[in-house]
Amino acid sequence: MSTEHDPVSYEAAGVSIEAGDKAVELFAPHAKRATRPEVRGGLGGFAGLFALGKYKEPLLAAGSDGVGTKLAVAQSMDKHDTIGIDLVAMCVDDLVVCGAEPLFLQDYIAIGKVVPEKVAEIVSGIAEGCVQAGCALLGGETAEHPGVMDPEEYDVSATAVGVVEAAELLGPDKVREGDAIIAMASSGLHSNGYSLARHVLLERAGLPLDAEMEELGRTLGEELLEPTRIYALDCLALAAECDVRTFCHVTGGGLAGNMERIIPEGLVAEMRRTTWTPGPIFRTIKSVGQVPDEEMEKTFNMGVGMVAVVSPEDRDRALAILAARHIDAWDLGEVRAAGEGDDKRAVLTGSHPQY
C-alpha cells in the first residue's frame, strides 16, 4: 500500500531513463552502419535530416508497417537480432513497387521494460535491413510502456521514405497485354500468415520451437524466424536495365490477391503453379494443419516474395539480371486480355509439382 513517505520517481513508476540511455549507447554503433552520404547531423537530435539531392521532378514515396505476430516467435525464442530485417523489408519493398529508391527509415519500438541489450539486438537487425536495402536508419523512438505491456513484450513499426523521378514512376497504368510476369523466390514465410502458422503448428499440433524437423533441415523456430528477403536493390537494378512496368510485393493476401492490385481493368495476370514448388514450410503447414489450398494461397506467399511485370522483349534479360544478382527467379506467366467470364484480374492455373 502506498504511503506519503514512499519515494516518487519515474523509475518507481516503471520507466528507467538510465536504461534508455544505455540502450542508445549500445545500439549507436549498429545505427551508424546504416547511413548514406545525404544524411545530415547525427544520432540524438530531435529530427533526422536528409538532403534530398538533385531531381528534375521528384516524387516522395512513404510506407509504414510492422511485422505482425512473427514477434511472438522471436519473443518465445528470446532471439531479437533478425526481426528488424523483417521490419525494414515490409516497408522498403512496398516503396520499390512504384520504382522508388528507399532513402531512409525511422523505427518505433514499444517495449514493456527497456533491457538495453535486447533493444540493441532489435536495432542491430533494423540496421542490417537498412544496409541490405541501401537506405539510412535516420532515427527512431524507443518507448517504455510499463503497465500497458508485459516486461518481456515489445512491438516494432517503421516508416520508410523513398524517391522516384516522375518520369520513371511505375504502376498499373504501364501494364500491357503480353507483358511477362517474373517471380522472385521468397526466403520462407516472410512476415505474413504467422497467426495461422502459429495456430496450426504450435497450438494445435503442439510442436516445440526447438524441435528439429527433418523436412525443414533445422528447428521449427529457426525456420519461422528466417528473415524476410529484401528485394529493393534488385528491383532497382532491374528497372535500370529493363522495361519494367511495375512490381508486386507479395504480402498479406497472397500472390493472386496482391497481383489484383497492380493489373488494370480489362487485363488478367495469368500465372502457372506448374512453374514452381512451394518450400517445405508451406507443405508442413498444409499437411500438419490440413489447411485447404485456397486458404494457403490467400494467407501465405507460397514461395513468391516479389513479382516483376516486364515487357515481353525483356523477359530473358530480366531473368539473366536477377540470376547474376543471385535471386532465384523464373517465368511465372503473362498478362492477357480479359475474356468473357473473367471476374478476377489475377488467376493461378494448374498444380504445383511435388506439393
N, C-alpha and C positions, 0 to 999 in steps of 0.2 A: 504494500500500500504506500502510495506517495505521501510524503510529508513536506512541510515548508523548508525542512533542513536538507532535503535531497539536492545534490548539485544539478543544475540545469545547464545542458550544453547540447550542441548539435550532435556530438558523438554519442551522448547519452540517449538521444532520440534515434540513433541507428545510422548516422551518416558520419563517415570519417574523412575529413579534409586531408589528413596526412596520408591515408591510404590512396586517395585520389592522386595526390602529388607524386607518391611513389610509383603509381601505375604509369603516369605520364613519363616519369624518368626511365622506366623500364621499356616502354614501347616507343620512345622517341627514336632510337636507332633504326627500328623497323620502319617507322613512318618516313624517315629521311631517305630510305631506299626508293620509295615510290614518288619520284619527282619528275619534273620536266623543266626545260630552260625558261618557260614562260612564267613559272612560279615566282612571285614576289613576296618578300618577307619570310618569316619562319614560323615554327610552331609556337603556340602560346598567345597569339593575337586574338582579338575578338572576331575577326573575319579573315578568311583566306583570300589572298589576292592572286589574280592570274591575268597576265597580259594576253589579250585575245590575238594580237598579231594582225597581219595584213590580209584581208579578204576583199574580194570585189563586192559580193553581196552575201554576207554570212547569215546563215540561219542557225540559231541555237536550238539544240535538242536537249531535253531533260527527261530523266526517268527515275522513279523511286520504287524500291522493292525491298523484300526481306527474304528469308529462306524457309519460312513456314516451320512445320513440325520436325524437320530434319534436326533442328536444335535439340529436340528431346533425346535423339540418339547420341549427339555429342555430349550432352549433359550426363546421360546414363554411363557413357564410356569414360567420362572425365578427360576427353580429348577435344581441345578447343582451337588447335592451330590450323585447321583447314576450313572451318565453317565460313571464315572471311572470304576465301576464294569463291565459295558459292554465292556469297552476298554480292561481290563485285560482278560475277558472271551474270547474275539475274538482272543487274542494272545496265551494264555496258553493252550486252548483246541485244538488248532491246533498242539501244540507240543506233547500232550499226545497221539495223534493218532498213533505215531510210538513207544509209550512206554516211551517217555522221561519225566523225572520229571522236572517240571519248577523250576529253581533255582532263577532267578532274572529277574526283568523287569526295563526298563528305559522308561520314558514317555517324550513326547514333546507336549507342549501346545502353540499354536499360538493364540494370542488374540489381538483384536483391541486396547483395553486400559486395562491396569492392574488395576483391582479393587481387592485389597488384599483379601477381604472376599470371593469374587467369586472364585478366584484361590484356596483359602484354601478349599472351598467346593468341587471343582473338584478333588483336590488331596486327600481329605478325602475319596472319592469314589474309587479312584485308590488304596489307601492303604487298604481299606476294601476288594477290589477284590483280592489283593495280599495275605491278610490274609486267605481268603477263598480258594485260590489256593496253599497255603503253600509256597509261594515264597517271596523273599525280593524285596522291592522297593529300587533299588540300586542308583537311582539318576534320573535326568531328566533336562529339559530345559523349561523355560517359556520365550517366545519371544513376545515382544510388537511390533505390526505392524500398526502404525498409517498411514493413507492414503492408506493403502492396504486393511485393514479390517475395517468394521464399529466398533465403540467403544464397542457395545454390542455383537459383533460377536467373536466366537472363534472356533478353531478346535483342536482335540486331536488325537495323534497317539502314538504308543509304540512299542518297540521291547522286546520280551521275549526270554530268553536263558534257555535251559534245557540240561539234560544229560541222556544218556542211555548206559548201557553196550552193546557192540557189539553183544554179545551172546543172549541178550534179546530184540533185535530190532524187532519190529512188522512191518508188512507190507503185501501187496497183495501176495507176494510170499509164505506166510504161509497159505493162504486161501485154503480150500479143499472142494470137493464135500461133501454135507451132513452137513456142518457146520451150526450151529444155529445162527440166527440173532436176537439180543436182542435190543429192542428200549428203550430209556430213554426219559421221557417226558420233553418237553420244558416248560419254565415258561410263554411263550407267544410268541410274535413276535421275541424276542431276538434282534438282531441288523441288520436284513436284511429285505428288502422289504419296507422300510419306504417311499421311493419316491412314490410307488404305493399306500400305505396305506394313506398317506397324500393327494395325489391327489383325491382319492375316497372319503375319509371321511371329509376332511377339505375344499378342494377346490370345488369339485363337489357337495357334499351333504351339505356343509356349516355348519357342526356340530361344535359347540364350544368345546374347550378342557375342559372347566369346566362343561360341560353338564353331569348330572347324567344319566347313561344308565342302565336301569333295567336289560337288558340281560348280562351286564358286572358286575353288582353289585358294581359299583363305577363310577367315572367320566371317560370320554374318555381319558383325559390327563394322569390320574393315570395308566390306562391300558397300554397306549402307552409307558409310562416311566418305566414299570415293568422291573427290571434289568435282564439281560441275566444270566441264570443259569451257574454256573461254575462246571464242571464235573471232573476236573483234579484229585483231590484226590480220588474220587470214582472210576475212571478208573484205577488209580494206585493200589488201593486196590483190584480191580477185577483181574488185571493182576498178582498180587502177589499170588492169591489163585486159579485161574482158568487157563486153557489153552486158553488164548486169542490169536486169530490170528492177529487181528488189530481192530482199532476203526474207526469211521467215524463221523467227526464233521459236522453237518448239517447246512450249512450257505447259502450264495447266490447260487442259482441253485437248491435249494430244496433237498428233500430226495433222489429221484432217481438219480438226477444229480450228487450229491456228492458220492453216493454209486458206481457209474460208475468208480470213481477214485480209488477204493480200491479192485475191483474184477478183477482177471486176465483173460486173454483171454481163452476162452473155458468153462467158468463158467458163471452162471447167478444168481444174488441175486433176489429171488422171494419173494416179501413182500405183505402181505394181508392187504388191507384197512379195512377189517372186524374186525381187532383186536383193533381198537381204533376209538374214535370220536374226531375230531379236536375241540379245545376250542372255547368259544363264540366269541373271537375277530376275528377268521378266518371266522366264519359263518356270522358275522356282515359285514366284508369287502366284502365277496362274495355276500350277499344279497343286501346291500346298493349300491354297485358298479356294480352289475350284472356281476361280473368277472367270466369268464369261468373257469371250474375246471382245465383245462390244465395250464392256466396262474397262478392260485393259487398255483398249485403244483410245478411250476418251479421258483416261486418267494419267497414263504414262507416255513418255516419248517413244517407247518401244525400240530404242536404239538409234533414233534420228534426232540429233540435237539442234541442227541448223539446216536450212534449205536455201539454195540459191536458184533463182529463176534467171536464166541467161538466154541470149539469142541462140537459135539453133546452130548458127555458124560457129559459135564459141563453145559448144558443148565439150569437145575433146580438149580444147585449150584450157578450159576451166578445170577439168579433171586432172590434167597434167600439172597445172599450177598448184592445186591442192595436194597432189601426191608429192610434189617437190617440197611442200611445207609439212610433210608427214601427217597429213589429215586423211583418214580413211574416208573416201568419198566415192559415190557411184551414181550412175544414170538411173534416176528414180521414176521418171515418166515424162509426160509432155502436157502442155496446155492445149486444149482443143476447144472448138466452138461448142456451145451448149446446144443440145438437141431436145426434141420432144420428150418429156418425161424426166428431164434433168431438173431436180429440185434442190440440188446442192452444188456448190462451186468447187468442192474438193471431194474426190472419191478415191477409195482404195480398192483395187481389184486383185483377184487371185488369192493364193495362200502362201504363207511363209514356208520355205523349205526347212525340214527338220525342226519344226516347232510344235 
